[in-house]
């Protein structure tokens, strides 16, 4: 039986009825295969499509006037991609594949139809997007007010937690699939500075690294060092009405 990736993710936080799952499955009827490094949404280009990430890992970013890149968000299977297309005719950010990926494109009119026909489901989608906004706010606060070491640790915790929800980890051991340059572009650091912070985390026995695999050795202390909060564990959608 075909299952919606987005329904699987949303179903972690709110029970969905068969009608709601069927509506979400329609958003994933088409598929597009992307190779690592492929850019499929470009900042400032006309954009009317949204996407569900079915498999792989992606990032959204902006290019600043000096040519530097600021990564805004890492995306995982079940995430809705390019959601700003709901409110802008031109994309405000670029989206690219961090690994070989499969996305499911759909027109924003389809989401408008869900809003009209199934308002409970649409509210749940909006609520999940608000959680993403809060995570972006945490990232912004970290960039402005925390140390380089804390910022790098926060990225590692965020990626591990998202991968753990997808059962892609071995306990506290995981392969983030990110280069040091990509971690740097997410934290406002150079790749050299990221490398220095990773070595410091190793020296403090907070993490271990082996051939691209990271292991969190003292998660509690690492979380304190990063000022990190897993916003998805506290998500409260109990206020939603029962399915019709």
C-alpha positions as CSV (number, residue, x, y, z in Angstrom):
1,X,0.0,0.0,0.0
2,X,1.3,3.4,-1.0
3,X,1.9,5.8,2.0
4,X,2.4,9.5,1.9
5,X,5.8,10.5,3.3
6,X,4.3,13.8,4.5
7,X,1.4,12.0,6.2
8,X,3.9,9.8,8.0
9,X,5.7,12.8,9.4
10,X,2.5,14.7,10.3
11,X,1.1,11.6,11.8
12,X,3.8,11.7,14.5
13,X,2.1,14.7,16.0
14,X,-1.6,14.3,15.2
15,X,-3.8,11.3,14.3
16,X,-4.9,11.4,10.7
17,X,-8.0,9.8,9.4
18,X,-8.1,7.9,6.1
19,X,-9.6,10.9,4.2
20,X,-6.8,13.1,5.3
21,X,-4.1,10.6,4.5
22,X,-5.6,10.2,1.0
23,X,-5.6,14.0,0.5
24,X,-1.9,14.1,1.4
25,X,-1.1,11.2,-0.8
26,X,-2.4,13.1,-3.8
27,X,0.3,15.7,-3.2
28,X,2.9,13.0,-3.9
29,X,1.5,11.5,-7.2
30,X,4.3,13.0,-9.3
31,X,8.0,12.3,-8.6
32,X,11.2,14.0,-9.7
33,X,14.7,12.4,-9.2
34,X,17.6,14.7,-8.3
35,X,21.3,14.0,-8.0
36,X,23.4,15.4,-5.2
37,X,24.2,19.0,-5.8
38,X,21.3,19.6,-8.1
39,X,19.5,23.0,-7.6
40,X,15.8,22.8,-8.4
41,X,14.5,26.0,-6.9
42,X,16.5,29.2,-7.5
43,X,16.2,32.4,-5.5
44,X,14.3,35.1,-7.5
45,X,13.1,32.7,-10.1
46,X,9.3,32.4,-10.7
47,X,7.9,29.7,-8.4
48,X,4.4,28.2,-8.1
49,X,5.2,24.6,-7.1
50,X,5.8,23.2,-3.7
51,X,7.4,19.8,-3.0
52,X,7.4,16.9,-0.6
53,X,10.8,15.4,0.0
54,X,10.3,11.7,-0.4
55,X,13.9,10.5,0.1
56,X,17.3,12.1,0.5
57,X,18.4,15.3,2.2
58,X,18.2,18.9,1.0
59,X,19.1,22.4,2.1
60,X,17.7,25.9,1.5
61,X,19.9,28.9,1.4
62,X,20.4,32.5,0.2
63,X,23.4,34.0,-1.5
64,X,24.5,37.4,0.0
65,X,25.8,40.4,-1.9
66,X,29.4,39.4,-1.2
67,X,28.8,35.9,-2.7
68,X,28.7,34.1,0.6
69,X,26.1,31.5,1.2
70,X,23.8,31.3,4.3
71,X,22.1,27.9,4.8
72,X,18.7,28.4,6.3
73,X,17.4,24.9,6.7
74,X,18.2,21.2,6.3
75,X,15.3,19.1,5.0
76,X,14.6,15.4,5.5
77,X,12.1,12.9,4.1
78,X,8.6,13.9,4.9
79,X,9.4,17.6,4.9
80,X,7.4,20.1,2.8
81,X,9.9,22.1,0.6
82,X,9.7,25.6,-0.9
83,X,6.7,26.5,1.2
84,X,7.3,30.3,0.6
85,X,5.9,29.7,-2.9
86,X,2.5,30.0,-1.1
87,X,3.0,33.7,-0.6
88,X,5.6,34.8,-3.2
89,X,5.5,34.5,-6.9
90,X,9.4,34.5,-7.0
91,X,11.4,32.1,-4.8
92,X,13.0,33.9,-1.8
93,X,15.5,31.1,-1.3
94,X,17.4,28.5,-3.3
95,X,16.8,24.8,-2.6
96,X,19.4,22.1,-3.5
97,X,19.9,18.4,-3.0
98,X,22.6,17.4,-0.4
99,X,22.2,13.8,-1.5
100,X,20.5,11.8,-4.3
101,X,16.9,12.7,-3.6
102,X,13.3,12.2,-4.8
103,X,10.8,15.1,-4.5
104,X,7.1,15.2,-5.3
105,X,6.1,18.5,-6.9
106,X,2.5,19.8,-6.6
107,X,0.8,23.1,-7.4
108,X,0.0,25.4,-4.5
109,X,-3.7,25.3,-5.7
110,X,-3.8,21.7,-4.3
111,X,-2.9,23.0,-0.9
112,X,-5.6,25.7,-1.2
113,X,-8.0,22.9,-1.9
114,X,-7.0,21.1,1.3
115,X,-7.5,24.4,3.2
116,X,-11.1,24.7,1.8
117,X,-12.1,21.0,2.0
118,X,-10.2,19.8,5.1
119,X,-9.5,22.8,7.4
120,X,-8.4,20.5,10.3
121,X,-5.7,19.0,8.1
122,X,-4.6,22.4,6.9
123,X,-4.3,23.7,10.4
124,X,-2.0,20.8,11.3
125,X,0.2,21.6,8.3
126,X,0.3,25.3,9.4
127,X,1.2,24.2,13.0
128,X,4.0,22.0,11.8
129,X,5.3,24.9,9.7
130,X,5.3,27.1,12.8
131,X,7.5,24.6,14.5
132,X,9.9,25.0,11.6
133,X,9.8,28.8,12.1
134,X,10.6,28.4,15.8
135,X,13.6,26.2,14.9
136,X,14.8,28.9,12.4
137,X,14.4,31.5,15.2
138,X,16.6,29.3,17.4
139,X,19.2,29.2,14.7
140,X,19.1,33.0,14.3
141,X,19.5,33.5,18.1
142,X,22.4,31.1,18.0
143,X,24.1,32.9,15.2
144,X,23.9,36.2,17.1
145,X,24.5,35.1,20.7
146,X,26.3,31.7,21.0
147,X,29.9,30.6,20.6
148,X,31.2,28.9,17.4
149,X,31.4,25.6,19.3
150,X,27.8,25.9,20.4
151,X,26.6,26.6,16.9
152,X,28.4,23.5,15.5
153,X,27.1,21.3,18.3
154,X,23.6,22.6,17.7
155,X,23.8,21.5,14.0
156,X,25.0,18.1,14.9
157,X,22.2,17.6,17.5
158,X,19.5,18.9,15.1
159,X,20.6,16.6,12.2
160,X,20.9,13.6,14.6
161,X,17.5,14.2,16.0
162,X,15.9,14.5,12.6
163,X,17.6,11.3,11.4
164,X,16.7,9.5,14.6
165,X,13.0,10.1,13.9
166,X,13.6,8.5,10.5
167,X,15.4,5.5,12.1
168,X,18.6,6.4,10.3
169,X,20.9,6.3,13.4
170,X,22.5,3.7,15.5
171,X,21.8,5.0,19.0
172,X,23.9,8.1,19.3
173,X,25.9,7.3,16.1
174,X,25.0,8.7,12.7
175,X,26.4,9.9,9.4
176,X,25.2,13.5,8.9
177,X,26.1,13.6,5.2
178,X,27.4,17.2,5.5
179,X,30.7,18.7,4.6
180,X,32.5,21.0,7.0
181,X,31.8,23.8,4.5
182,X,28.1,23.1,4.6
183,X,28.2,23.1,8.4
184,X,30.1,26.4,8.2
185,X,27.5,28.0,5.9
186,X,24.8,27.0,8.4
187,X,26.6,28.5,11.3
188,X,28.4,31.6,9.9
189,X,31.8,30.0,10.2
190,X,34.6,29.0,7.8
191,X,35.3,25.4,7.1
192,X,38.6,25.8,8.9
193,X,36.8,27.2,12.0
194,X,34.3,24.3,11.9
195,X,37.2,21.8,11.8
196,X,38.7,23.5,14.8
197,X,35.4,23.3,16.7
198,X,34.9,19.7,15.9
199,X,38.4,18.9,17.1
200,X,37.6,20.8,20.3
201,X,34.4,18.8,20.8
202,X,36.4,15.6,20.3
203,X,39.1,16.8,22.8
204,X,36.4,17.4,25.4
205,X,35.0,13.9,24.8
206,X,31.7,15.2,23.7
207,X,31.8,13.6,20.2
208,X,33.8,11.0,18.3
209,X,34.4,10.9,14.6
210,X,35.3,7.9,12.3
211,X,35.2,8.0,8.5
212,X,32.3,10.5,8.4
213,X,30.4,8.8,11.2
214,X,29.7,10.9,14.3
215,X,29.0,9.5,17.8
216,X,27.6,11.7,20.6
217,X,29.6,10.6,23.7
218,X,27.9,12.9,26.2
219,X,24.6,14.1,24.8
220,X,23.5,15.9,28.0
221,X,26.6,18.0,28.2
222,X,26.6,18.6,24.4
223,X,23.0,19.8,24.6
224,X,23.9,22.3,27.4
225,X,27.0,23.5,25.5
226,X,24.8,24.1,22.4
227,X,21.9,25.8,24.2
228,X,19.9,23.3,22.1
229,X,16.1,22.6,22.4
230,X,14.5,19.9,20.3
231,X,11.3,21.8,19.4
232,X,9.6,18.8,17.9
233,X,9.4,16.9,21.2
234,X,7.3,19.6,22.7
235,X,4.9,20.1,19.8
236,X,1.3,20.3,21.0
237,X,-1.5,19.7,18.5
238,X,-4.0,18.5,21.1
239,X,-6.2,21.6,20.4
240,X,-7.1,20.4,16.9
241,X,-10.6,19.2,16.5
242,X,-11.3,15.5,16.0
243,X,-11.4,14.3,12.4
244,X,-14.8,14.8,10.8
